[in-house]
Amino acid sequence: NWLVDPPRPGDPCELQVRHRARPTPATLLRLDGDEAEFALEASVAAIAPGQSLVAYRGDVVLGGGVIEGAVRGLPILAA
């Protein structure tokens, strides 16, 4: 769910996976309809399907979604 115009592939952002976690720098890799794929610059422990994530650019909330899958070393897929 985007609250502003969605970023374009290659655009940087920050992703927050847990309520009290710090946002982690990421890059949007792919945006296809309701799905977005992100690459994190640093690993985040225990990302699991069903968790929510929020995308930021600085203090601006870009949007959020539910994680469909994540693999260490591979992008996060969220819808």
C-alpha positions in Angstrom: 0.0 0.0 0.0 1.7 3.2 -1.1 0.8 6.4 0.7 2.7 8.6 -1.9 3.8 7.9 -5.5 5.7 4.6 -5.4 9.4 4.7 -5.7 11.0 3.5 -9.0 13.3 0.4 -9.2 16.7 1.5 -8.2 15.4 4.1 -5.7 16.9 3.9 -2.2 14.6 3.8 0.9 14.7 2.3 4.4 12.7 -0.7 5.5 11.4 -1.3 9.0 10.5 -5.0 9.6 9.6 -4.8 13.3 7.8 -2.2 15.4 10.8 -1.3 17.5 13.5 -2.1 15.0 15.6 0.6 13.3 14.9 1.1 9.6 17.5 -0.6 7.4 18.8 0.9 4.1 17.4 -0.9 1.1 16.9 -0.5 -2.7 13.7 -1.2 -4.5 14.5 -3.8 -7.2 11.1 -4.5 -8.7 7.6 -3.1 -8.6 4.9 -5.2 -10.3 1.3 -4.4 -9.5 0.8 -5.1 -5.8 4.3 -6.7 -5.3 7.5 -5.0 -4.5 11.0 -6.6 -4.2 13.7 -5.0 -2.1 17.4 -5.6 -1.4 18.6 -4.8 2.1 22.1 -3.3 2.5 22.5 -5.2 5.8 21.0 -8.4 7.1 18.0 -8.4 9.4 17.5 -11.4 11.6 14.4 -13.6 11.4 12.4 -12.0 8.6 9.4 -14.2 8.0 6.4 -14.4 5.8 3.4 -12.7 7.3 5.4 -9.9 9.1 4.6 -6.3 8.1 7.1 -3.9 6.8 7.1 -0.2 6.3 9.1 1.7 3.7 10.5 5.2 4.5 12.5 7.9 2.8 13.9 9.8 5.7 11.0 10.8 7.9 8.4 10.2 5.1 6.4 7.0 5.1 6.3 5.7 1.5 4.0 2.8 2.3 3.9 -0.7 3.7 3.0 -4.3 3.1 3.1 -7.9 4.3 6.2 -9.9 3.7 5.6 -12.9 1.4 9.1 -14.3 1.6 12.8 -13.5 2.3 16.0 -15.5 1.8 19.3 -14.5 3.3 21.3 -13.0 0.5 18.3 -12.6 -1.7 15.7 -9.8 -2.0 12.6 -9.4 0.2 9.3 -9.9 -1.6 6.3 -8.0 -0.2 2.8 -7.4 -1.3 
